[in-house]
Amino acid sequence: MAFTKKPVTGMKDIMPAEMQIRDYVIGLITETYKGFGFTRIETPCVENIGNLSNKQGGENEKLIFKIMKRGEKLNLETAQREADLTDSGLRYDLTVPLSRFYANNGANLPKPFKALQIGPVWRADRPQKGRFRQFYQCDIDILGDPSNMAEIELILATTTLLGKVGFSGFTVRINDRRILKAMAQYSGFPAERFDEVFIILDKMDKIGLDGVASELQEAGFEAASVGQYLALFTELEQADNGVSYIREKLGDQIEGDAAANLKEIMDCVEQTTSSSFRLVFDPTLVRGMSYYTGTIFEIEMEGFPGSVAGGGRYDEMVGKFTGMQTCACGFSIGFERIVTILLDQNYQVPTAAGKVAYLVEKGMEPSRLCEVLKEAQEERAAGTQVLVSVMNKNKKFQKTQLTEEGYTEFKEFYKNPLK
């Protein structure tokens, strides 16, 4: 069987220039989030299939890369169901593994616990620009804090990071799942079909208000409910303050202090942030994961389709492992999308110390080569990044390639020092 040199569909080889950007952004992520008190952890790439298929991950559960049982556990002759063949799968996000991690290790962790995770996840999705079947996620989560401070810290940390990368003028959209439910209840939709309503509403940015109305009617919802529902969005669009308006309009139908909490979060973020972005209440924001229980948020950038970050509160996930409710809230950066935007912008990684390339002629005497390497070591000790490489015949092309990798200075060393 012949070897195939191309990577598997939906996955890619990463070239040095992109890898430099990825490493730099990961460094910024780690530095920034640690500055907010987050502690880095790591979980296995493989999770129990029961954990991944618990009806909490929305559409992502249809995209799991499942792993077949191994050894004696795998019996193809007697297998009658899929469960007879598979017992684990590759994680499709970092939230489910984190919940399992906290349930297993929470007794030995501080409370509240601020977790930072950076690692690959897998989804059998349809590949497109900025979307792959294997990709990195960067998550920050706060577990054990029921207050609004969790949301405020997550938004401040994430927007601070994006500012350090060089982004500004982006939009943070915020909503609350309890407000979504209250709007659906006010409009007369049956509670058992709320999720169906939200799936259609989530298409608002693609099909518009009229498209949402058509799909709701096609799904068999009563015209009166559809009309009342869409009228709410029209009224909110015209309101000076959407949160205050919906709070007054729906009153006790909004569970708990959802509207008041949303106002507090937005006011505090706007008063304390040092980054340049817009924070807006968006009643059409849904977030697809079924595990969200309260505040939800996304970040979008002009000129790039879809969100570049998203998250929210999921107060019931950990309890499914332990039987005891544990408050949790998280924000995930779309790492691959951020890198894609930077590549499109021909982003250059800042190198304050400089990057120097030593080009050494082939066949140099060992004693002369040792002198060159010693000089390189001295420059490295002073903080300069030094590449030592054999000099190619086409030296001009070699320098062009190295320039593309960020090298700004070249030193040439020949067998004859006087050359």
C-alpha positions in Angstrom: 0.0 0.0 0.0 1.5 3.3 -1.1 2.2 6.1 1.4 0.2 9.3 1.2 2.1 12.5 1.8 -0.9 14.8 2.4 -2.4 15.0 5.9 -5.8 13.6 6.7 -8.7 15.7 5.5 -9.5 18.5 8.0 -6.0 18.4 9.5 -2.9 20.2 8.4 0.9 20.5 8.6 2.1 23.7 10.2 4.9 25.6 8.6 7.7 27.3 10.6 6.3 30.8 9.9 2.9 29.9 11.3 4.4 28.0 14.1 6.2 31.1 15.3 2.9 33.0 15.4 1.3 30.1 17.3 4.1 29.9 19.8 4.0 33.6 20.3 0.2 33.8 20.9 0.3 30.8 23.2 3.1 32.6 25.2 0.9 35.7 25.4 -2.1 33.6 26.5 -0.2 31.9 29.2 1.4 35.2 30.5 -1.8 37.2 30.4 -4.1 34.6 32.0 -1.5 33.8 34.7 -1.6 37.5 35.5 -5.3 37.1 36.2 -4.5 34.3 38.6 -5.4 31.3 36.3 -3.4 28.1 36.9 -2.6 25.8 33.9 -3.8 22.2 34.0 -3.9 19.4 31.4 -6.4 16.6 30.8 -6.2 13.5 28.6 -7.2 13.8 24.9 -9.3 10.6 25.3 -12.5 10.6 27.4 -15.0 8.0 28.3 -17.7 7.9 25.6 -20.4 8.2 28.2 -19.0 11.6 29.3 -18.8 12.9 25.8 -22.3 11.6 24.8 -24.2 13.0 27.8 -26.5 15.3 25.7 -24.7 18.4 27.0 -22.5 19.2 24.0 -25.3 20.0 21.5 -24.4 19.4 17.8 -20.8 18.6 18.7 -21.9 15.2 20.0 -22.6 14.2 16.4 -19.0 15.0 15.5 -17.2 12.8 18.0 -14.2 10.7 16.8 -15.0 7.5 18.5 -12.3 4.9 19.5 -12.9 1.2 19.1 -12.4 -1.1 22.1 -9.1 -2.8 22.2 -7.8 -6.4 22.6 -10.2 -8.9 24.2 -12.9 -6.2 24.8 -13.4 -5.9 21.0 -15.5 -8.7 19.6 -16.7 -8.0 16.1 -18.5 -11.3 15.8 -20.9 -10.7 18.8 -21.3 -6.9 18.5 -24.9 -5.8 17.9 -24.8 -2.2 18.8 -22.3 0.7 18.5 -21.8 0.5 22.3 -20.4 -3.0 21.8 -17.6 -1.6 19.6 -16.6 1.7 21.3 -15.9 2.8 24.8 -14.1 6.1 24.4 -13.5 9.1 22.1 -11.4 12.1 21.3 -12.5 15.2 23.3 -14.5 17.7 21.2 -13.9 20.6 23.6 -12.1 21.3 26.9 -15.2 21.9 29.1 -16.4 18.3 29.6 -12.9 17.1 30.5 -12.4 20.0 32.9 -15.7 19.1 34.6 -14.5 15.5 35.0 -11.1 16.8 36.2 -12.6 19.0 38.9 -15.0 16.3 40.0 -12.1 14.0 40.4 -9.6 16.4 42.0 -11.7 19.2 43.5 -10.9 18.2 47.1 -7.2 19.1 46.5 -7.8 22.4 44.6 -8.4 25.9 45.9 -11.9 27.3 45.9 -12.8 29.0 43.7 -10.4 27.4 41.2 -9.2 29.4 38.2 -8.2 26.9 35.4 -6.2 27.6 32.2 -6.2 24.9 29.5 -4.4 24.9 26.2 -4.7 21.8 24.0 -5.9 20.0 20.9 -9.5 18.9 20.4 -11.2 17.0 17.5 -14.5 17.3 15.7 -15.6 15.4 12.6 -16.7 18.7 11.1 -16.8 20.0 7.5 -13.4 21.7 7.1 -13.4 25.4 6.0 -11.2 28.4 6.5 -10.4 28.8 10.1 -12.1 25.5 11.0 -10.4 22.1 11.1 -11.0 18.6 12.4 -8.0 18.9 14.8 -7.5 22.3 16.3 -6.3 24.0 19.5 -8.6 25.5 22.1 -7.5 27.9 24.9 -9.9 28.0 27.8 -10.1 29.8 31.1 -12.7 28.7 33.6 -13.6 29.7 37.2 -15.2 26.9 39.2 -16.9 27.5 42.6 -17.7 31.2 42.2 -21.5 31.9 42.0 -21.0 35.7 41.8 -20.8 38.0 38.8 -17.1 38.5 39.5 -16.5 35.3 37.5 -18.0 36.6 34.3 -16.4 40.0 34.8 -12.9 38.5 35.3 -13.3 36.2 32.3 -14.4 39.0 30.0 -11.6 41.3 31.2 -8.9 38.6 30.9 -10.0 37.6 27.4 -10.3 41.2 26.0 -7.0 42.1 27.6 -5.4 39.2 25.8 -6.8 40.2 22.4 -5.6 43.7 23.0 -2.1 42.5 23.6 -2.2 40.5 20.4 -3.0 43.8 18.6 -6.8 43.6 18.1 -9.1 46.5 18.9 -12.6 47.6 17.9 -14.0 44.1 18.2 -17.5 43.4 19.7 -18.3 41.4 22.8 -21.9 40.2 22.6 -23.6 39.1 25.9 -26.9 37.5 26.8 -28.3 35.1 29.4 -30.0 31.7 28.7 -32.6 32.6 31.3 -33.6 35.7 29.3 -33.8 33.5 26.2 -36.2 31.1 28.1 -38.3 34.0 29.5 -38.7 35.5 26.0 -39.8 32.1 24.6 -42.2 31.6 27.5 -43.7 35.1 27.2 -44.4 34.3 23.5 -46.3 31.1 24.3 -43.9 28.5 23.0 -44.2 25.1 24.8 -41.3 24.6 27.3 -40.4 21.2 25.9 -39.6 22.8 22.5 -37.5 25.8 23.7 -34.3 24.2 22.4 -35.9 23.9 18.9 -36.8 27.6 19.0 -33.3 28.5 20.0 -31.7 26.5 17.2 -33.8 28.4 14.7 -33.1 31.8 16.5 -29.4 31.1 16.3 -29.6 31.4 12.5 -30.7 35.1 12.8 -27.4 36.5 11.6 -27.6 34.3 8.4 -31.3 34.3 7.5 -32.6 37.5 9.2 -35.8 38.1 11.1 -38.0 37.0 8.2 -36.1 33.8 7.8 -36.5 33.0 11.5 -40.2 33.7 11.2 -40.5 31.3 8.2 -38.6 28.5 9.9 -40.6 28.8 13.1 -43.8 28.5 11.2 -42.5 25.6 9.1 -41.7 23.9 12.4 -45.3 24.0 13.3 -45.3 26.8 15.9 -48.5 28.9 16.2 -48.5 32.1 14.2 -49.5 34.2 17.3 -46.5 32.9 19.2 -44.1 33.5 16.3 -45.5 37.1 15.9 -45.2 38.0 19.5 -41.7 36.5 19.7 -40.4 38.5 16.7 -42.1 41.7 18.0 -39.9 41.4 21.1 -36.7 41.6 19.0 -38.0 44.5 17.0 -38.9 46.4 20.2 -35.4 45.6 21.7 -33.7 46.9 18.6 -35.4 50.2 19.1 -34.9 50.4 22.9 -32.2 52.7 24.3 -31.2 50.1 26.9 -32.1 46.6 25.9 -31.4 45.0 29.3 -33.5 47.5 31.2 -36.3 47.2 28.6 -36.5 43.4 28.7 -36.3 43.5 32.5 -39.3 45.7 32.7 -41.2 43.9 29.9 -40.9 40.4 31.1 -40.7 41.0 34.9 -41.0 37.9 37.0 -40.9 35.6 33.9 -37.1 36.1 34.0 -35.7 33.5 36.3 -33.7 34.9 39.3 -31.6 38.0 38.9 -30.6 37.4 35.3 -31.3 40.9 34.0 -29.8 42.7 37.0 -26.7 40.5 36.8 -26.3 41.2 33.2 -26.4 45.0 33.9 -23.9 44.7 36.7 -21.5 42.7 34.6 -21.7 45.1 31.6 -21.4 48.2 33.8 -18.3 46.8 35.7 -16.5 45.7 32.6 -17.0 49.0 30.8 -15.7 50.9 33.9 -12.6 48.8 34.5 -11.4 47.6 31.1 -8.2 49.0 29.5 -8.9 47.5 26.1 -10.8 49.0 23.1 -13.9 47.1 22.2 -17.8 47.3 22.2 -19.8 45.4 24.8 -23.4 44.9 23.7 -26.5 43.0 24.9 -27.6 40.7 22.1 -31.0 38.9 22.7 -30.4 36.7 19.7 -27.2 35.2 21.1 -27.8 31.5 21.9 -24.6 29.5 22.1 -25.2 25.9 21.0 -24.1 23.9 24.0 -26.9 22.6 26.1 -24.8 22.8 29.3 -25.1 26.6 29.5 -27.3 27.7 32.4 -26.9 31.5 32.7 -24.7 34.2 31.2 -23.3 33.6 27.7 -21.0 35.6 25.6 -19.2 35.7 22.2 -16.6 37.9 20.5 -16.8 38.8 16.8 -14.4 40.8 14.6 -15.3 42.8 11.6 -14.5 41.0 8.3 -14.3 37.6 9.9 -17.3 35.3 9.8 -18.4 33.7 13.0 -17.1 34.3 16.5 -13.5 34.2 17.6 -14.2 33.5 21.2 -17.2 32.3 23.3 -18.3 31.0 26.6 -20.7 31.3 29.5 -21.9 29.9 32.8 -22.5 26.1 33.2 -23.5 25.6 36.8 -24.9 22.0 36.4 -22.1 20.2 34.5 -19.8 19.3 37.4 -22.8 18.1 39.4 -23.5 15.4 36.8 -20.2 13.8 37.9 -20.5 14.4 41.7 -24.2 14.8 42.5 -23.5 18.2 44.0 -24.0 21.4 42.1 -20.8 23.4 41.5 -20.9 26.8 40.0 -18.7 27.1 36.8 -18.1 29.7 34.1 -15.7 29.8 31.2 -14.4 31.6 28.2 -12.8 29.9 25.2 -10.5 31.7 22.6 -10.9 30.5 19.0 -7.1 30.0 18.8 -7.1 28.7 15.1 -9.3 31.6 14.0 -7.1 34.1 15.8 -4.0 32.6 14.0 -5.8 32.6 10.7 -6.6 36.4 11.0 -3.0 37.1 11.9 -1.7 35.1 8.9 -4.1 37.0 6.6 -2.7 40.2 8.0 0.9 39.1 7.4 1.5 39.5 11.1 5.2 39.6 12.2 6.1 38.4 15.7 7.8 41.1 17.7 11.4 40.2 18.4 12.9 42.8 20.7 16.2 40.9 21.0 16.7 40.4 17.3 17.2 37.4 15.1 20.6 36.8 13.5 21.6 34.0 11.0 25.1 32.7 10.9 25.8 31.2 7.4 28.8 28.9 7.5 30.7 27.8 4.4 30.8 24.0 3.9 34.0 22.2 4.7 35.2 24.6 7.4 38.0 23.4 9.6 36.8 22.2 13.1 38.9 24.8 15.0 37.4 27.6 12.8 33.9 26.1 13.2 34.3 26.1 17.0 35.2 29.8 16.9 32.0 30.5 15.0 29.9 28.5 17.4 31.5 30.1 20.4 30.6 33.6 19.0 27.0 32.4 18.5 26.9 31.1 22.1 28.0 34.5 23.3 25.3 36.3 21.4 22.7 33.8 22.6 23.8 34.5 26.2 23.2 38.2 25.6 19.6 37.4 24.6 19.9 37.3 20.8 18.2 34.5 18.8 21.0 33.0 16.6 20.6 30.4 13.8 23.7 28.7 12.7 23.3 27.1 9.3 25.4 25.7 6.4 25.7 28.3 3.6 23.7 27.1 0.5 24.9 27.6 -3.1 22.0 29.9 -3.8 22.8 32.2 -0.9 20.4 34.9 -2.0 17.4 32.6 -2.0 18.5 31.2 1.4 18.5 34.7 2.8 15.1 35.4 1.3 13.6 32.4 3.1 15.2 33.3 6.4 14.0 36.9 6.1 10.4 35.5 5.8 11.1 33.7 9.1 12.0 37.0 10.8 15.8 37.1 10.5 17.0 40.6 10.1 20.8 40.3 10.2 23.1 37.9 8.4 26.8 37.0 9.2 28.8 35.0 6.7 31.7 32.8 7.8 34.1 31.3 5.3 36.8 28.6 5.5 39.3 31.4 4.8 38.6 34.2 7.3 40.0 36.8 4.9 37.5 35.9 2.2 
